[in-house]
Amino acid sequence: MSKKKVSRLRRAKRTRLHIREMEVPRLCVFRTPRHIYAQIISAAGDTVQASASSLDAAVRADNKGNSEDAAKVGKLIAEKASALGLEKVAFDRSGYQYHGRIKALADAAREGGLQF
């Protein structure tokens, strides 16, 4: 594994230990150069309660892999969370820097009603 990926996973591990103490569901984000994925994982960490990605039909039609698509995914995951009755989650950025597509997804999820 590259040094960059090892560093990112180390940051993610530290964040996830802190989130585990909070005992709330977490909004976990994973990104690739072309797509972005978001999952809401239960507080116990054993089940995925909701998921959305840039591969979903609503987003995929005009997917370019940019911040606009990330915002659409954030809005979609917020809608799915509200349908489940979830309002408060912890944002798990998986060690990625909080800018660009990660920030766009988080802002759209907040606008959609999620609190973190």
TAURRA-V450566 format. One record per backbone hydrogen bond with DSSP energy under -1.0 kcal/mol. CO is the residue of the C=O (numbers start at 1). NH is the residue of the N-H. If there is no record, write none. Layout:
# TAURRA-V450566
co->[CO	CO]
nh->[NH	NH]
This chain:
# TAURRA-V450566
co->[2	3	4	5	6	7	8	9	10	11	12	13	14	15	16	17	25	26	27	28	30	35	36	37	38	39	40	40	41	47	50	52	53	56	60	66	67	68	69	70	71	72	73	74	75	76	77	78	79	80	81	87	90	92	93	97	99	100	101	102	103	104	105	106	107	108	109	110	115]
nh->[6	7	8	9	10	11	12	13	14	15	16	17	18	19	20	21	90	41	92	39	37	32	54	30	52	28	49	50	26	42	40	38	56	60	63	70	71	72	73	74	75	76	77	78	79	80	81	82	83	84	86	115	27	29	96	99	102	104	105	106	107	108	109	110	111	112	114	113	89]
